[in-house]
Amino acid sequence: MGQHFYVETLGCPKNQVDSDKIIGTLIADGMTATGDASLADLVVVNTCAFIDEARKESIDTILALDERRKAGARLVVTGCMAERYGAELSEALPEVDQVAGFGVPVNLGVTVAGRKSIPVSAVQVPTLDLLNLPRPRSTSPWAYVKIAEGCDRSCGFCAIPSFRGPQRSRDVASILREVDELQVREIVLVAQDLASYGKDRPDELGAGSIVPLVRSVAAAVDWLRLLYLYPSDLTDELIDAICDTGVPYFDLSLQHVSKPLLRRMRRWGDGDRFLRRIVDIRDREPQAAFRSNFIVGYPGETEADHDQLLRFVEEAELDWCGFFSYSSEDGTYAATLDGAVDKRLMNDRLAELREMQDDITARRRDSLIGEVITVLVDEPGVGRSHREAPEIDGVVEVPVHLPIGEFAQVQVIDAMGPDLVAAAVVAQVDA
């Protein structure tokens, strides 16, 4: 009987892609996946280290899986925490058999009855390029595809470049090959800085390469969606390319709208520029959907800054918004700044913004009642239109008889907060 593995993924969609690549290597090594960690011979935790809350979740998950694993099973920690805190993790968590940073195989050695900690720095191992490793065919009608790794920006709050490294864009051919191999109806392109794709390879690709890439991928699948667009790189050409895909969904990494605070964040733009761009896109494509995330309580955030953000959220009427409290990260520029915001005040500001956005999202969802929309059926009774990114936004409840992985036209008959309810199937359609 062959060995089994279990992979637990934490954090962002980019981590999910990394896990898929790890799964591909384990299957190629002759192992079999299991959904029950207690049956696995190898338990892998792909961790997130973006903010303190994510790190706590990673540690809790590692300890919980240690309790569940069977005797003799190996517990391996990989991902962002392993890369950023490898030696510390090995020392602090003797339960862990291996701490594997980026590019380190998670299946070193053989399973033995006893367990031995293997610090990431203590073993000479071959390196792997996760970006270009094969991955299994998707079990869903959609899949993430990572087009680049790392980031060249120096945002004040973010430690990602320190452990993910500078931007490294993939070959167009390798991306298209992965898209073809996944055999899905929708592809979601992801990267730390998606719109900067190609800038790090000026001779082969160059700035603006995201536009022809979008058009090439869109020609190969029914739906194409982009996540994480830095606002300064949202050019007219890119907007047109996104609208032409038939999925006018804009996930804009704004973070705040106060110009002085954005400069303290080492970021571009301001609320007026952002709002003009959003209005311009809606003029071009009235069905466009928008998502963004904002940091609340960044050092130096004043009441006036907060009021600017409130006004922007009210005027922009984005479909989806995430609001996150500032987390001080070692080694970042922001960690050196004065003007810390009191935690209670931060929470009050978060609550105010979230309440406002919940009302806006609910109104925008209510406005769709009566409309006929095209959905992709992800699972029995659950679909999504172009307005909903998988695993992130709301869903559309659809009749359970609609076939998974197919498109259908349905009529929205109700809205429940972020989710829609649809019935009266008009017809099954091709996207």
Sequence and secondary structure as in RCSB ss.txt:
>XXXX:A:sequence
MGQHFYVETLGCPKNQVDSDKIIGTLIADGMTATGDASLADLVVVNTCAFIDEARKESIDTILALDERRKAGARL
VVTGCMAERYGAELSEALPEVDQVAGFGVPVNLGVTVAGRKSIPVSAVQVPTLDLLNLPRPRSTSPWAYVKIAEG
CDRSCGFCAIPSFRGPQRSRDVASILREVDELQVREIVLVAQDLASYGKDRPDELGAGSIVPLVRSVAAAVDWLR
LLYLYPSDLTDELIDAICDTGVPYFDLSLQHVSKPLLRRMRRWGDGDRFLRRIVDIRDREPQAAFRSNFIVGYPG
ETEADHDQLLRFVEEAELDWCGFFSYSSEDGTYAATLDGAVDKRLMNDRLAELREMQDDITARRRDSLIGEVITV
LVDEPGVGRSHREAPEIDGVVEVPVHLPIGEFAQVQVIDAMGPDLVAAAVVAQVDA
>XXXX:A:secstr
   EEEEEE SSHHHHHHHHHHHHHHHHTT EE S GGG SEEEEEE  SSHHHHHHHHHHHHHHHHHS TT EE
EEEEHHHHHSHHHHHHH TT SEEE TT  S  S   SS   B TTSS      GGGS     SSSEEEEE EES
     TT  HHHHH S EE  HHHHHHHHHHH  SEEEEE TTGGGTTTT TTTT TTTHHHHHHHHHTTSSEEE
E  B GGG  HHHHHHHHHTT  EEEEEEE   HHHHHHTT    HHHHHHHHHHHHHH TT EEEEEEEES TT
  HHHHHHHHHHHHHH  SEEEEEE    TTSGGGG S    HHHHHHHHHHHHHHHHHHHHHHHHTTTT EEEE
EEEETTEEE TT  TTTS  EE  TTS TT EEEEEEEEEETTEEEEEEEEEEE  
